[in-house]
Amino acid sequence: MGDEYRPVLARVKRLLAAPQAALDAKTQHIHDLRNRQVPFFRCSDPRAVQTYYYLWALYFLYFTHTGQGHEQYPTRRRP
């Protein structure tokens, strides 16, 4: 994704040159988000636990990464 064709094309070519490395990096990023940003939750009802983590997954869908400043993690989009 991007607004300018050439930088996007360069990123796509770089990704296609080593797709497994890109997938591993994305997996590591998601694991980092999940392990550091989502509060741990357990209870006797497994359905409640599933719902809790499902709602966190929905929350992360609204994240955007600006790539500016000192942001380590993306922030929520503003409506």
Backbone hydrogen bonds in HBPLUS format (Angstrom, degrees):
<---DONOR---> <-ACCEPTOR-->    atom                        ^
c    i                          cat <-CA-CA->   ^        H-A-AA   ^      H-
h    n   atom  resd res      DA  || num        DHA   H-A  angle D-A-AA Bond
n    s   type  num  typ     dist DA aas  dist angle  dist       angle   num
A0008-VAL N   A0004-GLU O   3.42 MM   4  6.52 160.0  2.46 149.1 154.9     1
A0009-LEU N   A0005-TYR O   2.86 MM   4  6.04 163.6  1.89 160.9 166.0     2
A0010-ALA N   A0006-ARG O   2.95 MM   4  6.16 156.8  2.00 151.7 157.9     3
A0011-ARG N   A0007-PRO O   3.02 MM   4  6.28 155.3  2.08 144.5 150.5     4
A0012-VAL N   A0008-VAL O   2.94 MM   4  6.21 157.7  1.99 152.7 159.0     5
A0013-LYS N   A0009-LEU O   2.97 MM   4  6.18 162.7  2.00 150.5 154.8     6
A0014-ARG N   A0010-ALA O   2.98 MM   4  6.15 155.7  2.04 145.1 152.1     7
A0015-LEU N   A0011-ARG O   2.90 MM   4  6.08 153.8  1.97 145.9 153.2     8
A0016-LEU N   A0012-VAL O   2.88 MM   4  6.10 161.1  1.91 152.7 157.7     9
A0017-ALA N   A0013-LYS O   3.02 MM   4  6.15 131.0  2.27 138.5 150.5    10
A0018-ALA N   A0015-LEU O   3.22 MM   3  5.58 138.9  2.40 105.1 114.9    11
A0022-ALA N   A0018-ALA O   3.22 MM   4  6.54 157.5  2.27 151.6 158.0    12
A0023-LEU N   A0019-PRO O   2.91 MM   4  6.14 156.9  1.97 148.3 154.8    13
A0024-ASP N   A0020-GLN O   2.86 MM   4  6.07 159.2  1.91 149.1 154.7    14
A0025-ALA N   A0021-ALA O   2.95 MM   4  6.14 154.6  2.01 144.8 151.6    15
A0026-LYS N   A0022-ALA O   2.98 MM   4  6.21 158.1  2.03 147.7 153.4    16
A0027-THR N   A0023-LEU O   2.88 MM   4  6.08 161.3  1.92 150.6 156.1    17
A0028-GLN N   A0024-ASP O   2.92 MM   4  6.09 160.2  1.95 147.4 152.6    18
A0029-HIS N   A0025-ALA O   2.97 MM   4  6.17 153.7  2.04 143.6 150.9    19
A0030-ILE N   A0026-LYS O   2.95 MM   4  6.23 161.5  1.98 154.0 158.1    20
A0031-HIS N   A0027-THR O   2.92 MM   4  6.14 161.1  1.96 151.9 157.4    21
A0032-ASP N   A0028-GLN O   2.90 MM   4  6.06 153.2  1.97 144.6 152.3    22
A0033-LEU N   A0029-HIS O   2.92 MM   4  6.23 159.3  1.96 149.6 155.0    23
A0034-ARG N   A0030-ILE O   2.87 MM   4  6.08 168.1  1.88 152.8 156.2    24
A0035-ASN N   A0031-HIS O   2.83 MM   4  5.91 162.6  1.86 150.6 155.5    25
A0036-ARG N   A0032-ASP O   2.93 MM   4  5.86 146.9  2.04 146.8 154.3    26
A0037-GLN N   A0033-LEU O   2.82 MM   4  5.32 149.5  1.91 145.4 151.3    27
A0048-ALA N   A0045-ASP O   3.06 MM   3  5.45 129.0  2.34 108.5 120.6    28
A0049-VAL N   A0045-ASP O   3.33 MM   4  6.77 152.6  2.41 148.2 155.8    29
A0050-GLN N   A0046-PRO O   2.96 MM   4  6.23 161.0  1.99 149.1 153.9    30
A0051-THR N   A0047-ARG O   2.95 MM   4  6.13 158.8  1.99 144.9 150.8    31
A0052-TYR N   A0048-ALA O   2.93 MM   4  6.09 156.5  1.99 144.8 151.2    32
A0053-TYR N   A0049-VAL O   3.12 MM   4  6.41 167.2  2.14 156.7 157.7    33
A0054-TYR N   A0050-GLN O   2.88 MM   4  5.99 148.5  1.98 146.4 156.3    34
A0055-LEU N   A0051-THR O   2.93 MM   4  6.12 159.0  1.97 151.1 155.5    35
A0056-TRP N   A0052-TYR O   3.19 MM   4  6.52 147.7  2.30 140.9 149.8    36
A0057-ALA N   A0053-TYR O   2.97 MM   4  6.22 149.5  2.07 141.0 149.2    37
A0058-LEU N   A0054-TYR O   2.99 MM   4  6.39 153.8  2.06 149.7 156.4    38
A0059-TYR N   A0055-LEU O   3.00 MM   4  6.23 151.9  2.08 141.4 149.2    39
A0060-PHE N   A0056-TRP O   2.96 MM   4  6.29 153.3  2.03 149.8 156.1    40
A0061-LEU N   A0057-ALA O   3.17 MM   4  6.48 131.2  2.42 139.1 151.7    41
A0061-LEU N   A0058-LEU O   3.10 MM   3  5.13 134.7  2.32  96.0 108.7    42
A0062-TYR N   A0059-TYR O   3.18 MM   3  5.75 153.8  2.25 112.0 118.8    43
A0063-PHE N   A0060-PHE O   3.12 MM   3  5.27 161.9  2.15 113.7 114.1    44
A0077-ARG N   A0062-TYR O   3.06 MM  15  6.01 153.2  2.13 163.2 167.1    45
A0064-THR N   A0075-THR O   2.92 MM  11  5.68 151.9  2.00 151.6 158.6    46
A0075-THR N   A0064-THR O   3.04 MM  11  5.68 144.8  2.16 166.0 155.6    47
